[in-house]
Amino acid sequence: MTNGKKIKSMTDEELAKFLSEFSACEVCEYYNKEADRCYADSGFGCVKEYAEAIIGAWLKQPVEESEVMQ
């Protein structure tokens, strides 16, 4: 099951909780969750298109690969 399919199967309550906690940063390769810090090069600006691309790729990953959904 992909992250996208897992989200589609959520109840309204589960989805509300997930959306209130979800951040595109947590699925970005530049973000270090343990340090709670973005390690992108200075001058890097996260733009809508980039955020959509990383979220789109994350949605297609199997649920097992994601710590965000657990």
ZIZI-V272278 format. One record per backbone hydrogen bond with DSSP energy under -0.5 kcal/mol. NH is the residue of the N-H (numbers start at 0). CO is the residue of the C=O. E is the energy in kcal/mol with one decimal. If there is no record, write none. Layout:
# ZIZI-V272278
((NH & CO & E) (NH & CO & E))
This chain:
# ZIZI-V272278
((2 & 60 & -2.2) (3 & 58 & -2.7) (5 & 1 & -2.3) (6 & 2 & -2.3) (7 & 3 & -2.2) (8 & 4 & -1.2) (9 & 6 & -1.5) (14 & 10 & -2.7) (15 & 11 & -2.4) (16 & 12 & -2.1) (17 & 13 & -2.6) (18 & 14 & -3.0) (19 & 15 & -1.8) (20 & 16 & -1.0) (20 & 17 & -0.9) (21 & 17 & -1.9) (25 & 22 & -1.2) (26 & 23 & -1.4) (27 & 24 & -1.4) (30 & 27 & -1.1) (31 & 36 & -3.2) (32 & 30 & -0.7) (35 & 31 & -1.3) (36 & 31 & -1.7) (38 & 29 & -3.7) (43 & 40 & -2.0) (45 & 43 & -0.5) (46 & 44 & -0.7) (50 & 46 & -2.6) (51 & 47 & -2.7) (52 & 48 & -1.8) (53 & 49 & -2.5) (54 & 50 & -2.3) (55 & 51 & -2.5) (56 & 52 & -2.2) (57 & 53 & -2.1) (58 & 54 & -2.6) (59 & 55 & -1.0) (60 & 57 & -1.3) (62 & 0 & -3.0) (64 & 61 & -1.6) (65 & 62 & -2.0) (69 & 66 & -0.6))
